[in-house]
Amino acid sequence: MTLKEKVMPLVGMRDWEGLARMLRSLSNMELRRMERVMREEVLTRLENELFWETLLHIIIFKRAAFLSGAVAVGHLAEDGMLDFRTEGTRGLYEHLRETNAESLVKICNIMLPEMKTEAQVTGLLEAFHVENEVTRLSMLLKVDSALSYFLIFKTLKVIEDKVVARKCCMTLMKRKDDRAFNAVCLIKAYFGLDDLPGRFSLNIEQYELSHIDRDYDTFVHVLNGKRPRI
């Protein structure tokens, strides 16, 4: 019997005590294999509520081994079935807050690249109570996607701090790719940052600034080096 065959019936029946007993019976080598099986073959097949319940109970069993399973949230995000408003999600937040608060940031960093919409990102950060805008910004800066650039820009508008905006630009410039430099151009123009090193090819006119974050599509249009549609 494979590890997947051992675990799926227990998960399906929500037999969390039986799951814990089975996990305790595994050798160290089998437990390391189970980490991959849970992440790649089990969690990726579960509907939303059962996904969060399962993730909660395997993290309760051994956080260090199974926290990475949070990446499997991607299939729910991709299918538009992701919902953070479940007892399992709330239980996971409470468990991590009480046992290892640093893991709240870690689990968000694992899941954030899997989010497909602004609503999903907002739901994630609210579910795990990441309320500080600077902390949110530091998380978004770790993700290289058009959505992350859009949310970085919107977060900087909330913070309204040129020093923070400049630090953000310096971080993005280290990526040394066209999209990152275009994002820096947008931030530079909007916040009037005239002291950034380097040369930038994307020029934003003053009258265009109010249209940059009109909506996600417009922002991405400009991020890709095109004039905003006015």
Helices and strands as residue ranges (DSSP letters): H 3-12, H 16-24, H 28-37, I 38-42, G 43-45, H 48-61, H 63-66, G 67-73, H 74-79, H 87-99, H 102-111, G 112-114, H 118-127, H 133-140, H 146-159, H 162-173, H 178-191, G 206-211, H 216-223
